[in-house]
Amino acid sequence: MKTIVFIGAGSMAEAVIAGIVERGAVKPKNVYVTNKSDRERLISLQQKYDISILSAEKEALTYADLVVFATKPKDIHQAMADTRPYLKKEAAALSVIAGVSIATLEEGLGERPIARSMPNTSATIGKSATGIAFNEAVDETMRTHILSLLEAVGLVQVVKEDDLHAVTALSGSGPAYVYYLAEALEAAAIAKGLSKEVSRSLIIQTLEGAAAMMKQTGEEPEELRKHVTSPGGTTAAGLQALERHAFKQVIADCISDAESRSRELGAVETVKK
């Protein structure tokens, strides 16, 4: 894949750009970016990653192999209308926008290969957890290209399109939940007398270590939890507090509410059509 154009220059676009450029998935000079009106943002991305800004004539769109839509959901229709006239028929489209369906993209961009994905902001450091679904126009070659592109910024799982709502709730929004947990752990540790520096370093290593244990051992989370929990010990006391406050139900509600919001966004896009 030679030329990629990003429509939208927000945090998700930057995360993917950073990942693919820093890992050599695409040459920086072949990556173009544009947005609705923030020229300073485009210049910042150009200087930071040595990429190109899409010209007013939109010449790069005419030979783009892939266009990545990373706008706000409310701007996608105008973005597609502005982009479609310049695209060659075989150019593929990849969306990283929550709630925008493949059907909406097909209507706005015409018959062409289309992929809908949900990366997360950990793409910036090559650690994204991404879900993706394809339309029938994506052949094996383009599928491989798109998967390779996203694999340059982390793990990719191919799912049914309807399952992307759950993916959005789990891994798309997931980093925020982990950061929120880290906030809470740090505040609690400081309240018990530890310094912020000591607390932060211990929390980061604890999270990294627990994730690595799950990945490297392949054991069930429940079994790993039991290995840490001695009857009547400190871990058991802490877990009892989580159980008293219905921790698992809180997490279930968190995922459910986020998934419902993703579906609501999708419904809004359907009405707009």
Stockholm file with secondary structure:
# STOCKHOLM 1.0

chainA/1-273         MKTIVFIGAGSMAEAVIAGIVERGAVKPKNVYVTNKSDRERLISLQQKYDISILSAEKEALTYADLVVFATKPKDIHQAMADTRPYLKKEAAALSVIAGVSIATLEEGLGERPIARSMPNTSATIGKSATGIAFNEAVDETMRTHILSLLEAVGLVQVVKEDDLHAVTALSGSGPAYVYYLAEALEAAAIAKGLSKEVSRSLIIQTLEGAAAMMKQTGEEPEELRKHVTSPGGTTAAGLQALERHAFKQVIADCISDAESRSRELGAVETVKK
#=GR chainA/1-273 SS CCCEEEECCSHHHHHHHHHHHHTTSSCGGGEEEECSSCHHHHHHHHHHHCCEECCTTCHHHHTCSEEEECSCGGGHHHHHHHHGGGCCTTCEEEECCTTCCHHHHHHHHCSSCEEEEECCGGGGGTCEEEEEEECTTCCHHHHHHHHHHHHTTEEEEECCGGGHHHHIIIIISHHHHHHHHHHHHHHHHHHTTCCHHHHHHHHHHHHHHHHHHHHHHCCCHHHHHHHHCCTTSHHHHHHHHHHHTTHHHHHHHHHHHHHHHHHHHHHHHHHHC
#=GC SS_cons         CCCEEEECCSHHHHHHHHHHHHTTSSCGGGEEEECSSCHHHHHHHHHHHCCEECCTTCHHHHTCSEEEECSCGGGHHHHHHHHGGGCCTTCEEEECCTTCCHHHHHHHHCSSCEEEEECCGGGGGTCEEEEEEECTTCCHHHHHHHHHHHHTTEEEEECCGGGHHHHIIIIISHHHHHHHHHHHHHHHHHHTTCCHHHHHHHHHHHHHHHHHHHHHHCCCHHHHHHHHCCTTSHHHHHHHHHHHTTHHHHHHHHHHHHHHHHHHHHHHHHHHC
//
